[in-house]
Amino acid sequence: MMFFRRHVQKAIPINNSTPSSSIPLSLDTINIAEDERESAENELSTTPTALSPIEKIVYFSNEVDLQTTTTSTIEHLAVKHPGLLRLFDSTVCTASMTISYLFSSKEPIVQQFLGKKLFDYPHEELDFYLPQLINMYIHIQSISTVIHDYITTRCSQSVDFSLQCAWLLDAYISEQMKVAKPNAAVRLLFDILYEKYKPKIIYNPTTVNNSSNNHHRLVEEENENVNNQDDEMKAERALSQDNLMLQISRKKGHQKSRSDVSERSLPIMNGETTKQHRRQPRLCLGDLNSGRAFDNNCICFENVNGFRRRECTCNAPKLAPVREFMTALVNIGKKLPHVPTKEKKTQNLISEMKRMNMNLPARVWIPFYKFPHHVVRIAYTESTVLNSRDRAPYIVYIEVVLCDNVFASPLPIKQNDSRLRSTRSEENLTHHINNHKIPSTSGTIGSYLNCETQSLDSELIDSYRSFVNSEDADIWSTSDDVTSDDQQSAQLSVPRRNGLIGYRSSHVMNINPETQSIRSTESHLSQQEVMPSEIRKRLTEVKTTGPILFERDPDDPSAAALKEPWDKKEQRIRLSSPYGHLRNWRLVAAIVKCGDDLRHELLAYQFMVRLKEIWLCEHVPVFVRPINILVLSNNSGLIEPILNAVSLHQIKKNSKLSLRNYFLREFGMERSEQFLTAVRNFVQSCAAYSIICYLLQVKDRHNGNILLDDEGHVIHIDFGYMLSATPKNLGFESSPFKITQEFVDIMGGLQSDMYGYYKILILQGLLAARKHMDKLMPIVEIMQHGSQLNCFSKGNVTLGLRERFHLNMTDEQLEFNVEKMVESSLNSLTTRVYDTFQYYTNGISK
């Protein structure tokens, strides 16, 4: 190639005044020697197609220009910054280092080189720094030029990336658009929203052994079964009574869902229905009353006569469905603060969620859950308004089904809540039977069901399911809207209900008489052996040990909902859901927050994620739980909830116990293994969040913003006030972090080993963070540039952050400083004053 480049340069004249002189018209002008012609053509053989000699020269002259540009950049770096070039080409140069140098460098050549280097990193690594990239794109024009290609290329590859870019751009330029003219960032935002860089959707089916493909095939099978059931029901309604009896008799002898005649008529029927089905209805994005508010009318991947496309060829909007789904959730959160009481807010929330269910299932998803899924239903009766004085954040539980491809995988057939599936929950069935106690020779059904026999219970449920499936499943309808026809059918079904109860009772009493009589005898003997004093002792132990279940409080409806174990909640919702029978069904949760700037939360999330990685790398045994944040605008977004965790305020209010007594009640006696493990988890998490609160200067640390999970970990939430921002600019909290006497009591007191372990962990965590400070500082420094966030409103925030790493201290000096910080935090008067202030103003327990 060097040989060819040398001779091409000889052939092209220096004077470019005439365009024709820049390209030779014959091989004579190239002046290639005869003995070197063969080697030159061997080098030219790498062209993709057979070209003439003149075309080869033109093709490679353009390639030479591109290589010359890249080479000039590298040569410039090699001459002026040889050390930087070696660093950028080495494996030591991580994505964090590239982002940091891209921000700090002022030379266009270096920025251009780093902008192209972004393509070398995995998408997941750079997605973490997307807020920093967007902030530099908005406020630094030279950097926006070099990273524009990367952002647009990624937008053309991923719908998720396009959505994240659009939301972040909207959030970070909202203040700028009010005072300045539209710039490149505004144009990029509108280009993304109008899908100028529309991702190309291609569906590649996976192998049969792939679990996601099994989910895909499962949904298709379920849809086909539901369609067959609907067709049969419509046919039965159309037939007369005689034909219905004839059809039932045929079904007993012929198990196929469709007859041979109906199969032969399928092509004609399918042709008619296909034309009607493929007639696209009106686009109703955002209209919740239409039933299709999240449908973009794309039918490219629908199965038509056994044929499925591999690529989307329509112009249906790909970003709009998810954006409209998020907008609907946010609009509900904006309406709730105007509702007077929390009980009415919850009722209003439930009605709004039920309205959203009219438009589900749909090809929408929750972006911070990385597995591909479709939202099929919102468990609207579980939605709850959370504690807040001025605003109304709420938690919503969303039913999803896993899928292979969110755009190509088929959606489940819509199921109405009024028609529950025939397989009912065991607890509802048991409750129904207990309310109809039927006498028998061996005792009541209720006493029998209290026996420890899971195998027999499963047999009962299986037989019940087979009975309901064969007889009538409509008697289990839970529809709130009852018509006159439904009332008549309900009256007619009363004998059936009684018959069902009788059938169940006889079936229960006749499953295994020998086993039942043996167990009844054993139960009778055991009851005779237990003394009343022993019963009272056991009842007392039950009341004083084990997890505490919070009762529903109208003033705080979220306490009981958050205290319920997640696995039990998931099982309960699945049993009552019309989509719960799908094997790829899952339950996820999200907190919708309006009126708060979640960009602070996003910055704290990034900082904690990097700290967690540093501590894991340095083997510091502390615990931190970063919370996923989805920023939708400068005053709204979604937050990932912490499962199986309640706030310290809710614990004190509902249990009426101190934190140490609550630990004893939840985790057992003081010397038990479960209690000691919970205390260790408590100490490790307290140390981690003490460091985080100190470095980021996190404020507003009342007991409503500190959670305790079911393993004893402390988890801090709500990082809206940090760095230079304080609640109402009062400046109450002046201590380095929050540590109270109740926390020390859980550790065992000031002289306990766990309290000493807590201080050691703080020292080890600070030393590790100081060692890797270069990974933490760019996260904050880049976001401060040109930012209008409240946390950057006072002074040089990054300078104060750098000072809190104490680079000028030795390890011994830092250890003494940690002792001093812990002591001052424990005896802080401002902490007690702020807790008292929150108690009298917002009713938060102190």
C-alpha positions in Angstrom: 0.0 0.0 0.0 2.9 2.4 0.7 4.2 1.7 -2.8 0.8 2.6 -4.4 0.4 5.7 -2.2 3.8 6.9 -3.3 3.0 6.6 -7.0 -0.5 8.1 -6.6 1.0 11.2 -5.0 3.3 11.4 -8.1 0.4 11.2 -10.5 -1.8 13.9 -8.9 -0.6 17.4 -9.6 -0.3 20.0 -6.8 -2.3 22.7 -8.6 -6.0 22.0 -8.0 -7.3 24.8 -10.1 -9.1 22.5 -12.5 -11.0 19.5 -11.3 -10.1 17.4 -14.2 -6.4 17.6 -13.5 -6.7 15.9 -10.1 -7.6 12.5 -11.6 -5.4 10.9 -14.3 -7.2 9.8 -17.4 -4.9 7.0 -18.5 -2.5 4.5 -17.1 0.4 6.3 -18.8 0.2 9.1 -16.3 0.6 6.9 -13.4 4.1 6.0 -14.5 4.2 2.5 -12.9 7.2 0.5 -13.9 6.6 -2.8 -15.7 8.4 -4.9 -13.2 6.3 -3.4 -10.3 2.9 -3.7 -12.0 2.2 -7.1 -10.7 2.9 -6.2 -7.0 0.7 -3.1 -7.3 -2.2 -5.1 -8.7 -1.8 -7.6 -5.9 -2.3 -4.8 -3.4 -5.3 -3.6 -5.4 -6.9 -7.0 -5.2 -8.5 -6.2 -1.8 -11.2 -4.1 -3.5 -14.7 -5.5 -3.0 -15.6 -5.7 -6.7 -13.7 -5.9 -9.9 -12.7 -2.4 -10.9 -11.0 -0.9 -13.9 -7.5 0.5 -13.4 -8.8 4.1 -13.4 -11.6 3.2 -10.9 -9.0 1.6 -8.7 -7.0 4.8 -8.6 -10.1 6.9 -7.7 -11.2 4.4 -5.0 -7.9 4.3 -3.3 -7.3 8.0 -3.5 -10.5 8.5 -1.4 -9.3 5.9 1.0 -5.9 7.6 1.3 -7.6 10.8 2.3 -9.4 9.1 5.2 -6.3 7.4 6.3 -4.3 10.6 6.0 -6.8 12.4 8.3 -6.6 9.7 10.9 -2.9 9.4 10.5 -2.4 13.2 10.9 -4.3 13.1 14.2 -2.2 10.3 15.5 1.0 11.8 14.2 0.1 15.1 15.9 -0.5 13.4 19.2 2.7 11.4 18.8 4.7 14.6 18.3 3.0 16.9 20.8 1.7 14.4 23.4 3.6 11.1 23.0 2.7 10.0 26.6 -1.0 10.6 26.1 -1.0 8.6 22.9 0.6 5.7 24.6 -1.9 6.0 27.4 -4.9 6.1 25.1 -3.8 3.1 23.2 -3.1 1.0 26.3 -5.5 -1.2 28.1 -5.2 1.0 31.2 -7.3 3.7 29.5 -10.8 2.9 30.8 -14.1 4.6 29.8 -13.9 6.7 33.0 -10.4 7.9 32.1 -11.5 8.7 28.5 -14.5 10.7 29.7 -12.3 12.6 32.2 -9.7 13.5 29.5 -12.4 14.4 27.0 -13.7 16.9 29.5 -10.4 18.4 30.7 -8.6 18.6 27.4 -8.9 21.8 25.4 -7.1 20.7 22.2 -9.4 19.8 19.3 -7.1 17.1 18.1 -7.2 15.3 21.5 -10.9 15.7 21.7 -11.4 14.4 18.2 -9.3 11.3 18.9 -11.2 10.6 22.2 -14.5 11.1 20.4 -13.7 8.3 18.0 -12.3 6.1 20.8 -15.8 6.1 22.4 -16.8 3.5 19.8 -14.2 1.1 21.3 -15.9 0.6 24.6 -18.9 -1.7 25.4 -22.2 0.1 25.4 -22.9 -0.7 29.1 -19.8 1.2 30.2 -20.6 4.4 28.4 -24.3 4.2 29.2 -23.3 4.7 32.8 -21.7 8.1 31.8 -24.6 9.2 29.6 -25.6 12.1 31.9 -22.0 13.4 31.7 -21.9 13.0 27.9 -25.3 14.9 27.6 -24.1 17.7 29.9 -20.9 18.2 27.9 -22.9 18.1 24.6 -25.1 20.9 25.9 -22.5 23.2 27.4 -19.2 22.6 25.6 -19.6 23.2 21.8 -16.2 21.6 20.9 -17.1 18.4 22.6 -20.6 18.3 21.2 -19.0 18.2 17.7 -16.8 15.2 18.4 -19.3 13.1 20.3 -22.3 13.9 18.0 -21.5 10.9 15.7 -21.3 8.5 18.7 -24.7 9.6 20.1 -26.5 9.6 16.8 -25.0 6.2 15.9 -26.2 4.7 19.2 -29.6 6.3 18.7 -29.9 4.6 15.4 -29.1 1.2 17.0 -31.2 1.2 20.2 -34.7 2.5 21.2 -33.7 2.4 24.8 -30.7 4.7 24.2 -32.8 7.1 22.2 -35.3 7.3 25.0 -32.6 7.9 27.6 -31.0 10.6 25.5 -34.3 12.4 24.9 -35.3 12.4 28.6 -31.9 13.6 29.7 -31.7 16.3 27.1 -35.2 17.5 28.0 -34.2 17.6 31.7 -30.9 19.4 31.3 -31.8 22.0 28.7 -35.2 23.0 30.3 -33.7 26.0 32.0 -31.5 26.9 29.1 -34.4 27.0 26.6 -36.1 29.7 28.6 -33.2 32.2 28.3 -31.1 31.2 25.3 -31.6 30.4 21.6 -31.9 26.9 20.4 -28.5 25.3 20.0 -27.2 21.9 18.8 -28.6 20.1 21.9 -32.1 21.4 21.2 -31.8 20.3 17.6 -30.6 16.9 18.7 -33.5 16.5 21.0 -36.1 17.2 18.3 -34.2 15.0 15.9 -34.5 12.1 18.4 -38.2 12.8 19.2 -39.1 13.0 15.5 -37.1 9.8 15.0 -34.6 11.1 12.5 -32.3 8.4 13.8 -35.0 5.7 13.9 -33.5 2.4 15.0 -33.8 -0.5 12.6 -35.9 -3.2 14.2 -34.8 -6.7 13.1 -36.1 -9.9 14.7 -33.8 -12.8 14.8 -35.4 -15.9 16.5 -33.2 -17.6 19.0 -32.6 -21.3 19.3 -35.2 -23.6 20.8 -33.2 -24.1 23.9 -33.1 -20.4 24.7 -35.4 -19.6 27.6 -36.5 -16.3 26.1 -37.5 -18.1 22.9 -39.5 -20.5 25.1 -41.3 -17.5 26.6 -41.9 -16.3 23.0 -43.4 -19.6 22.0 -45.4 -19.8 25.2 -47.2 -16.5 24.6 -48.0 -17.7 21.1 -49.5 -20.9 22.4 -51.5 -19.1 25.1 -52.8 -16.6 22.5 -53.8 -19.5 20.2 -55.6 -21.3 23.1 -57.5 -18.2 24.1 -58.5 -17.5 20.5 -59.8 -21.1 20.2 -61.7 -20.7 23.4 -63.3 -17.4 22.3 -64.3 -19.0 18.9 -65.9 -21.9 20.6 -67.8 -19.7 23.0 -69.1 -17.5 20.2 -70.2 -20.7 18.3 -72.0 -22.1 21.4 -74.0 -18.9 21.8 -75.1 -19.0 18.2 -76.3 -22.6 18.3 -79.7 -23.6 19.5 -80.2 -25.8 22.6 -80.4 -29.0 20.5 -77.3 -28.2 18.6 -75.5 -27.3 21.8 -76.3 -30.7 23.3 -75.1 -32.3 20.1 -71.9 -30.3 20.2 -71.2 -31.4 23.8 -71.7 -35.0 22.9 -69.3 -34.6 20.0 -66.7 -33.0 22.2 -66.7 -36.0 24.5 -65.8 -38.3 21.7 -63.7 -35.9 19.6 -61.0 -33.9 21.5 -59.8 -31.7 18.6 -60.6 -28.0 18.9 -61.7 -27.7 15.3 -63.4 -30.1 13.0 -62.0 -31.2 9.6 -64.6 -29.1 7.9 -63.7 -26.0 9.8 -60.0 -26.6 9.0 -60.8 -26.8 5.3 -62.6 -23.5 5.5 -59.8 -21.7 7.3 -58.1 -20.3 4.2 -61.2 -18.4 3.1 -62.0 -17.2 6.7 -58.4 -16.3 7.3 -58.3 -14.3 4.1 -61.3 -12.3 5.1 -60.2 -11.7 8.6 -56.7 -10.8 7.5 -57.9 -8.0 5.3 -60.0 -6.6 8.1 -57.2 -7.1 10.6 -54.6 -5.4 8.5 -56.7 -2.3 8.0 -54.9 0.0 10.3 -57.1 1.9 12.8 -56.6 5.5 13.7 -53.5 6.3 15.7 -54.6 7.0 19.3 -51.4 7.5 21.1 -51.9 9.2 24.5 -55.7 8.9 24.5 -56.5 6.7 27.5 -60.2 6.5 26.6 -59.4 4.9 23.3 -58.1 1.6 24.7 -55.1 2.0 22.4 -53.2 4.8 24.0 -49.9 2.9 23.8 -50.3 1.2 20.4 -48.3 2.5 17.5 -50.2 0.5 14.9 -47.1 -1.5 13.8 -48.2 -4.9 12.4 -44.9 -5.8 10.7 -44.2 -8.8 12.9 -47.7 -10.3 13.1 -48.0 -13.9 12.0 -50.0 -13.9 8.8 -50.7 -17.3 7.3 -47.7 -18.8 9.0 -45.4 -16.1 7.7 -43.6 -13.6 10.0 -41.4 -10.7 8.8 -37.9 -10.4 10.1 -37.7 -6.6 9.8 -40.0 -3.7 10.5 -40.7 -1.8 7.3 -43.4 0.6 8.5 -43.1 4.2 9.7 -44.8 3.6 13.0 -43.3 5.6 15.9 -41.0 3.4 18.0 -40.4 5.9 20.9 -43.9 7.2 21.3 -45.6 4.3 23.1 -43.1 4.2 26.0 -43.1 8.0 26.2 -46.9 8.1 26.4 -46.9 5.4 29.1 -44.5 7.4 31.2 -46.4 10.6 30.6 -49.6 8.9 31.8 -48.0 7.8 35.0 -46.5 11.3 35.6 -49.8 13.0 34.9 -51.5 10.9 37.6 -48.8 12.0 40.1 -49.4 15.6 39.2 -53.2 15.3 40.0 -52.9 13.6 43.4 -51.5 16.5 45.4 -54.8 18.4 44.9 -56.8 15.5 46.5 -57.4 16.4 50.2 -56.8 13.2 52.3 -54.5 10.2 51.7 -57.4 7.8 51.7 -59.1 9.7 48.9 -55.7 10.0 47.1 -55.4 6.2 47.2 -58.9 5.8 45.9 -58.3 8.3 43.1 -55.0 6.5 42.3 -56.7 3.1 42.0 -59.4 4.5 39.6 -56.7 6.1 37.4 -54.7 2.8 37.3 -57.8 0.9 36.4 -58.3 3.4 33.5 -54.8 2.7 32.3 -55.4 -1.0 32.3 -58.0 -0.4 29.5 -55.0 0.2 27.2 -52.9 -2.8 28.3 -51.3 -5.2 27.3 -49.0 -3.0 25.1 -45.5 -2.9 23.8 -44.2 -0.8 26.6 -41.7 -1.5 29.3 -40.1 -0.1 32.4 -36.6 1.1 31.2 -34.6 0.6 34.3 -35.4 -3.1 34.3 -32.9 -4.4 31.8 -34.6 -7.7 30.9 -36.9 -7.5 27.8 -40.6 -7.5 28.8 -44.1 -6.3 28.0 -46.4 -4.5 30.4 -49.6 -6.5 30.5 -51.5 -5.2 33.5 -51.2 -2.9 36.5 -52.3 -4.3 39.9 -54.3 -1.3 40.5 -55.7 -2.4 43.9 -52.1 -2.6 45.2 -51.2 1.0 44.2 -50.4 3.1 47.3 -49.6 6.8 47.9 -46.4 7.2 49.9 -45.6 9.6 52.7 -45.0 13.2 51.7 -46.4 16.4 53.0 -46.5 18.6 49.9 -46.4 16.0 47.1 -47.9 12.6 46.4 -45.4 10.1 45.2 -46.9 6.7 44.8 -45.8 3.1 44.3 -47.3 1.0 41.5 -47.0 -2.7 41.0 -46.8 -3.7 37.3 -47.4 -7.1 35.8 -45.1 -8.0 33.0 -44.3 -10.9 30.8 -40.8 -11.7 29.7 -40.3 -11.8 25.9 -37.6 -12.3 23.3 -38.0 -9.0 21.5 -40.2 -6.2 22.7 -41.2 -5.2 19.1 -41.6 -8.7 17.5 -42.8 -11.0 20.3 -46.6 -11.4 20.3 -48.6 -9.8 23.1 -50.9 -11.9 25.3 -54.6 -11.6 24.4 -56.3 -9.0 26.6 -58.1 -10.5 29.5 -60.8 -8.6 31.4 -60.5 -8.5 35.2 -64.2 -9.5 35.4 -63.4 -12.9 34.0 -60.9 -14.6 36.2 -59.1 -17.7 35.2 -60.7 -20.9 36.5 -57.8 -21.9 38.7 -58.4 -20.1 41.9 -56.0 -19.5 44.8 -55.8 -22.1 47.5 -56.3 -19.6 50.3 -59.6 -18.3 48.7 -60.8 -21.8 48.3 -60.0 -22.8 51.8 -61.7 -19.6 53.1 -64.8 -20.4 51.1 -65.0 -23.9 52.5 -64.4 -22.8 56.1 -67.4 -20.5 55.7 -69.6 -23.5 54.9 -68.8 -26.0 57.6 -70.5 -29.3 56.9 -70.7 -31.9 59.7 -69.1 -35.3 59.0 -68.2 -38.4 60.9 -64.6 -37.5 61.2 -65.0 -33.9 62.1 -65.4 -30.6 60.3 -63.8 -29.6 57.1 -62.2 -26.7 58.8 -60.4 -29.0 61.3 -59.4 -31.3 58.5 -57.8 -28.5 56.5 -55.8 -27.4 59.5 -54.0 -30.7 59.4 -50.4 -30.6 58.1 -51.1 -32.3 54.7 -49.8 -30.4 51.7 -50.1 -33.4 49.4 -53.8 -33.9 50.1 -54.4 -30.2 49.7 -52.8 -30.3 46.3 -55.0 -33.2 45.3 -58.1 -31.2 46.4 -57.0 -28.3 44.4 -56.3 -30.4 41.3 -59.7 -32.1 41.6 -61.4 -28.7 42.1 -59.7 -27.3 39.1 -60.8 -30.2 36.9 -64.3 -29.8 38.2 -64.5 -26.1 37.5 -62.9 -26.4 34.1 -65.4 -29.1 33.1 -68.5 -27.5 34.6 -68.6 -23.7 34.9 -65.9 -21.1 35.6 -68.2 -18.0 35.5 -69.3 -18.5 39.1 -66.0 -17.1 40.2 -66.5 -13.8 38.4 -65.5 -10.8 40.5 -66.8 -8.0 38.3 -68.0 -4.9 40.0 -70.4 -4.1 37.2 -73.3 -6.6 37.3 -76.0 -6.4 34.7 -79.5 -7.8 34.8 -78.4 -10.8 32.7 -75.6 -11.4 35.2 -78.0 -11.2 38.1 -80.3 -13.8 36.5 -77.4 -16.1 35.8 -76.2 -15.6 39.3 -79.6 -16.6 40.7 -79.5 -19.7 38.5 -76.0 -20.5 39.6 -76.9 -20.7 43.3 -77.8 -24.4 43.2 -74.6 -24.9 41.3 -72.7 -23.2 44.1 -74.4 -25.4 46.7 -73.7 -28.4 44.5 -70.1 -27.4 44.2 -69.8 -27.1 48.0 -71.4 -30.4 48.5 -69.1 -32.0 45.9 -66.1 -30.4 47.5 -67.1 -31.6 51.0 -67.7 -35.1 49.9 -64.5 -35.2 47.9 -62.6 -33.9 50.9 -64.0 -36.5 53.3 -63.5 -39.4 50.9 -60.0 -38.9 49.5 -58.1 -41.0 52.0 -60.2 -42.1 54.9 -57.4 -44.1 56.5 -54.9 -41.3 56.5 -57.6 -38.9 57.7 -58.6 -41.0 60.6 -55.0 -41.6 61.6 -54.2 -38.0 61.6 -57.4 -37.1 63.4 -56.5 -39.6 66.1 -53.0 -38.2 66.4 -54.3 -34.7 66.6 -56.8 -35.8 69.3 -54.1 -37.4 71.3 -51.8 -34.5 71.0 -54.5 -32.1 72.2 -55.0 -34.2 75.3 -51.2 -34.2 76.1 -50.8 -30.4 75.8 -51.5 -28.6 79.1 -53.3 -25.1 79.1 -50.2 -23.5 80.6 -48.2 -24.7 77.7 -50.7 -23.3 75.3 -50.6 -19.9 77.0 -46.8 -20.0 76.9 -46.7 -20.8 73.2 -49.2 -18.0 72.5 -47.0 -15.6 74.4 -44.0 -16.6 72.4 -45.8 -16.1 69.2 -46.8 -12.6 70.2 -43.3 -11.6 71.3 -41.2 -13.2 68.5 -41.3 -13.2 64.7 -41.8 -10.5 62.1 -44.3 -7.8 62.8 -47.0 -7.2 60.3 -48.2 -3.6 60.1 -51.9 -2.9 60.1 -53.4 -0.7 57.4 -53.4 2.9 58.6 -55.5 5.5 56.6 -52.9 8.2 57.5 -50.0 6.0 56.2 -51.4 3.3 53.8 -47.9 2.5 52.4 -46.6 1.1 55.7 -48.6 -2.2 55.5 -48.0 -2.5 51.7 -44.2 -2.1 52.1 -43.9 -4.4 55.1 -45.5 -7.4 53.3 -42.8 -9.8 52.1 -42.2 -9.5 48.4 -42.5 -13.2 47.6 -45.9 -13.4 49.3 -47.1 -10.2 47.6 -46.0 -11.6 44.2 -47.7 -14.9 44.8 -50.9 -13.3 46.0 -51.1 -10.9 43.0 -50.3 -13.7 40.6 -53.1 -15.9 41.9 -55.6 -13.1 41.3 -54.3 -12.0 38.0 -55.8 -13.0 34.7 -52.3 -13.3 33.3 -50.8 -15.2 36.3 -51.0 -18.5 34.5 -48.3 -17.5 32.0 -45.0 -19.1 33.0 -43.1 -15.9 31.9 -45.2 -13.7 34.2 -43.3 -11.4 36.6 -44.1 -8.6 39.0 -42.1 -5.4 39.1 -42.6 -2.2 41.1 -41.8 1.5 40.5 -42.2 4.7 42.5 -43.5 7.6 40.4 -42.3 11.0 41.8 -43.5 14.4 40.6 -42.4 17.8 41.8 -38.9 16.8 42.7 -35.7 17.1 40.7 -34.4 13.5 40.4 -31.2 14.7 38.7 -29.7 14.9 42.2 -30.8 11.3 42.8 -29.2 10.3 39.5 -25.9 11.9 40.5 -25.9 10.2 43.9 -26.7 6.9 42.2 -23.7 7.2 39.9 -21.4 8.1 42.9 -22.6 5.1 44.9 -22.2 2.7 42.1 -18.6 3.7 41.7 -18.0 3.5 45.4 -19.5 0.1 45.6 -17.2 -1.1 42.8 -14.2 0.4 44.6 -15.0 -1.2 47.9 -15.5 -4.5 46.2 -12.2 -4.2 44.5 -10.4 -3.3 47.7 -12.2 -6.0 49.7 -13.8 -3.6 52.2 -16.8 -5.5 53.7 -19.4 -2.7 53.6 -22.9 -2.7 52.1 -24.5 -0.1 49.9 -27.6 -0.4 47.8 -27.7 2.1 44.8 -31.2 2.8 43.7 -32.0 3.0 39.9 -33.3 6.3 38.8 -35.1 7.2 35.6 -35.1 10.9 35.0 -38.1 11.9 32.8 -37.8 15.7 33.1 -36.4 18.3 35.5 -39.3 17.7 38.0 -40.4 14.1 37.5 -39.1 10.5 37.1 -39.3 6.9 38.3 -37.4 5.4 41.2 -36.7 1.7 41.8 -38.2 0.7 45.2 -36.3 -1.2 47.8 -38.1 -4.4 48.4 -38.8 -5.8 51.8 -37.8 -2.6 53.5 -39.7 0.0 55.6 -38.6 3.4 57.1 -37.5 3.8 60.7 -40.4 6.2 61.1 -42.9 3.5 60.1 -41.1 1.0 62.3 -41.4 3.2 65.4 -45.0 4.3 64.6 -46.4 0.9 64.0 -44.4 -1.3 66.3 -44.2 1.1 69.3 -40.8 -0.3 70.0 -37.2 1.0 70.1 -34.9 -0.1 67.3 -33.1 -2.6 69.5 -36.3 -4.2 70.7 -37.5 -4.3 67.1 -34.3 -6.1 66.1 -34.9 -8.6 68.9 -38.5 -9.1 67.8 -37.6 -9.5 64.1 -34.4 -11.5 64.3 -34.6 -13.5 67.5 -32.8 -13.6 70.8 -29.6 -11.7 71.4 -27.2 -14.6 71.0 -29.0 -16.3 68.1 -27.2 -16.5 64.7 -29.9 -14.6 62.9 -29.7 -11.7 65.3 -25.9 -11.5 65.2 -26.0 -11.7 61.4 -28.6 -8.8 61.3 -26.4 -6.7 63.6 -23.3 -7.3 61.4 -25.4 -6.2 58.4 -26.5 -3.2 60.2 -23.0 -2.1 61.1 -21.6 -2.7 57.6 -24.4 -0.7 56.0 -24.1 2.1 58.6 -20.4 2.5 57.8 -21.0 2.7 54.1 -23.7 5.3 54.3 -21.8 7.3 56.8 -19.0 7.6 54.3 -21.4 8.5 51.5 -23.2 11.1 53.6 -19.9 12.6 54.6 -18.4 12.8 51.1 -21.6 14.1 49.4 -22.7 16.1 52.4 -26.2 14.5 52.3 -28.8 16.4 54.4 -32.4 15.8 55.3 -31.5 12.6 57.2 -34.7 12.2 59.2 -36.1 8.8 60.0 -38.5 8.9 57.0 -35.5 8.8 54.7 -33.7 5.9 56.3 -34.9 2.4 55.6 -34.3 -1.0 57.3 -34.7 -4.1 55.2 -35.5 -7.7 56.3 -31.8 -8.6 56.7 -30.9 -5.7 59.0 -29.3 -3.4 56.4 -29.7 0.4 56.7 -30.5 2.0 53.3 -30.6 5.7 52.8 -33.0 7.2 50.3 -33.9 10.7 49.0 -30.7 12.5 48.0 -32.4 15.7 47.0 -30.3 17.7 49.4 -26.6 17.2 49.1 -23.3 19.0 48.5 -24.3 22.7 48.8 -28.1 22.2 49.1 -29.9 22.1 52.4 -33.7 21.9 53.3 -35.1 25.4 53.1 -31.5 26.7 53.5 -31.9 26.2 57.3 -28.5 24.5 57.8 -29.7 22.5 60.8 -27.6 19.4 60.1 -24.0 20.3 60.5 -22.6 16.9 61.6 -20.6 14.8 59.2 -23.2 12.1 59.1 -26.1 10.7 61.1 -25.3 8.2 63.9 -27.6 8.2 67.0 -27.5 6.5 70.3 -30.2 4.1 69.1 -27.9 2.9 66.4 -25.1 2.4 68.9 -27.5 0.4 71.2 -28.1 -2.0 68.3 -24.3 -2.4 67.9 -24.1 -3.2 71.6 -23.0 0.1 73.2 -20.0 2.3 73.1 -17.7 -0.3 74.5 -18.8 -3.2 72.2 -16.7 -4.8 69.5 -19.3 -4.0 66.9 -19.0 -0.3 67.6 -15.3 -0.5 67.2 -15.8 -2.5 64.0 -18.0 0.3 62.7 -15.2 2.8 63.1 -12.7 0.5 61.5 -15.0 0.0 58.4 -15.3 3.8 58.0 -11.5 4.1 58.0 -11.1 1.3 55.5 -13.8 2.7 53.3 -12.3 6.2 53.3 -8.8 4.9 52.5 -10.2 2.9 49.5 -12.2 5.9 48.2 -9.1 8.1 48.5 -7.0 5.7 46.6 -9.5 5.7 43.7 -10.5 9.3 43.9 -9.9 9.8 40.2 -12.8 7.6 39.4 -15.2 9.6 41.6 -14.3 13.2 41.0 -15.1 13.4 37.2 -18.7 12.3 38.0 -19.3 15.4 40.0 -16.9 17.8 38.1 -18.5 17.3 34.7 -22.0 17.7 36.0 -21.1 21.0 37.7 -20.0 22.6 34.5 -22.8 24.9 33.3 -25.3 23.1 35.6 -28.3 24.8 37.2 -28.8 22.2 39.9 -29.3 23.4 43.5 -26.5 21.2 44.7 -24.0 23.3 42.7 -25.4 26.7 43.6 -23.0 27.7 46.3 -19.3 28.1 45.7 -16.8 25.6 44.3 -18.5 22.3 45.3 -15.9 20.0 43.7 -13.1 21.7 45.7 -14.8 20.9 48.9 -15.4 17.3 47.8 -11.7 16.9 47.0 -10.8 18.3 50.4 -13.0 15.7 52.1 -10.8 12.9 50.8 -8.0 14.3 53.0 -5.1 13.7 50.6 -2.8 15.6 52.9 -3.3 13.2 55.8 -1.4 10.0 56.7 -3.3 6.9 57.6 -2.8 7.5 61.3 -4.0 11.1 61.0 -7.1 9.9 59.0 -7.8 7.3 61.7 -7.8 10.1 64.4 -10.0 12.2 62.1 -12.5 9.3 61.8 -12.7 9.0 65.6 -13.4 12.7 65.9 -16.1 12.6 63.2 -17.9 9.7 64.8 -17.8 11.3 68.2 -19.1 14.7 66.9 -21.9 13.0 64.9 -23.0 10.9 67.9 -23.2 14.0 70.1 -24.5 16.4 67.5 -27.1 18.8 68.8 -28.2 19.8 65.3 -29.2 16.3 64.5 -31.5 16.1 67.4 -32.9 19.6 66.6 -33.7 18.6 63.1 -35.4 15.3 64.1 -37.5 17.4 66.6 -38.3 19.9 63.8 -39.5 17.1 61.5 -41.5 15.5 64.3 -43.5 18.7 65.0 -43.9 19.8 61.4 -44.4 16.5 59.5 -45.1 14.0 62.3 -42.0 11.9 61.6 -40.9 9.9 64.5 -37.6 10.8 66.0 
